[in-house]
C-alpha cells in the first residue's frame, strides 16, 4: 500500500513509557482536530471561541486540547489569545494524519482482536480515509516511473493499484498515442483517478476500473489485454507478503495472462523484522511496515536480492533496478 517518500536519513531515538503515553494522547488529539475541521479552520489565527462556534464544539475542552497541542507539537501554535495551525493545515500533515491515524487507526485500536484473528485486519482499514489521504499526497512520485516508461516507449500501460491516477495522467498528457488502464480495489481511489484524468483532458484514452489488481485479466477484455505492452505495480506488491506464496502466485498469473510483457514494480524495501541489516531501521519505514502488518498486508522483502528471489520463484527475471539512496524506495523492471 502506498506510503510517503520522505528521506530516511537518521534513525529516530527510542521512546520510553512517558513518550509513548504522551504520543498516544497527542496523536489522537491531533487526528480528532483534523477530522473535526479544526486544523483547517486554523489556517489563519483565530480565537478558541470563534473556532468552537464554527465547528460546534465545547470551547473549554477545545481550549485545553489546543493548548496541549501547541505546547507539545509543531502543528499548532499559540499567539496571544489566538491559535494557528499553519503546519497542521498543510497538505503534508493532512496526508500523514489521514493515512496513518485515519485509514489505519481502527487497526491499531483493534490490535487485541487482530492478534488472535489476523485475517480480519483488512476489513478494519478505512478505505474512504485512505483515498482522502491522497487528496493531499506530496506530488512528484510519478516522475521517475513516467520517465522510465517513456524511455521504454510504452504505449499501452496497465497500472495495477493505480491509486489517484497520477502516473496514468502524466503518461497520457506526455504521449498522445498512449492508451491506459488503471485498476484499484478502492472505489474512492477510482473516483479520484477519473476526476484527475478528466481535469487533464485525457479521460477518453485512459479507463479506470474498480476491482482486484491481483487478477487484472478478470477485468480487462481480450482486446484491451492485447494492447498492453507494459504493466505497472505501484505499491501493490507490498500488499502480498502476509502469506508466503501470494506474491509469486500473483506474478505467475501475470506471466500467464500477459506473457512477454514488461512489469515495472515501484515499491519499497521493508525493515521491520528483518534482522542483520547494516543500515538502521528508520522511523518512517518502520511506521509504514507496522501498519502494513496490522492491516493484513505483511512486510515486504528488505533488499534487491530478496525481491529477486520472489521474481525467480514465479519464473520472472529482474532486468533493471533503480534504487533511491535517500529512502528505501526502488523501481524494478521485470520481464514476465
C-alpha positions, 0 to 999 in steps of 0.5 A: 500500500502506498506510503510517503517518500520522505528521506530516511536519513537518521534513525529516530531515538527510542521512546520510553513509557512517558513518550509513548503515553504522551504520543498516544494522547497527542496523536489522537488529539491531533487526528480528532482536530483534523477530522473535526475541521479544526486544523483547517479552520486554523489556517489563519489565527483565530480565537478558541471561541470563534473556532468552537462556534464554527465547528460546534464544539465545547470551547473549554475542552477545545481550549485545553486540547489546543493548548496541549497541542501547541505546547507539545507539537509543531502543528499548532501554535499559540499567539496571544489569545489566538491559535494557528495551525499553519503546519497542521493545515498543510497538505503534508500533515493532512496526508500523514494524519489521514493515512496513518491515524485515519485509514489505519487507526481502527487497526491499531485500536483493534490490535487485541482482536487482530492478534488472535484473528489476523485475517480480519485486519483488512476489513478494519482499514478505512478505505474512504480515509485512505483515498482522502489521504491522497487528496493531499499526497506530496506530488512528484512520485510519478516522475521517475516511473513516467520517465522510465516508461517513456524511455521504454516507449510504452504505449499501452500501460496497465497500472495495477493499484493505480491509486489517484491516477497520477502516473496514468495522467502524466503518461497520457498528457506526455504521449498522445498515442498512449492508451491506459488502464488503471485498476484499484480495489478502492472505489474512492481511489477510482473516483479520484483517478477519473476526476484527475484524468478528466481535469487533464483532458485525457479521460477518453484514452485512459479507463479506470476500473474498480476491482482486484489488481491481483487478477487484472485479466478478470477485468480487462477484455481480450482486446484491451489485454492485447494492447498492453505492452507494459504493466505497472505495480505501484505499491501493490506488491507490498500488499502480498507478503502476509502469506508466503506464496501470494506474491509469486502466485500473483506474478505467475498469473501475470506471466500467464495472462500477459506473457512477454510483457514488461512489469515495472514494480515501484515499491519499497524495501521493508525493515521491520523484522528483518534482522542483520541489516547494516543500515538502521531501521528508520522511523518512517519505514518502520511506521509504514511496515507496522501498519502494513502488518496490522492491516493484513498486508505483511512486510515486504522483502528488505533488499534487491536480492530478496525481491529477486528471489520472489521474481525467480520463484514465479519464473520472472527475471529482474532486468533493471533496478533503480534504487533511491539512496535517500529512502528505501524506495526502488523501481524494478523492471521485470520481464514476465 
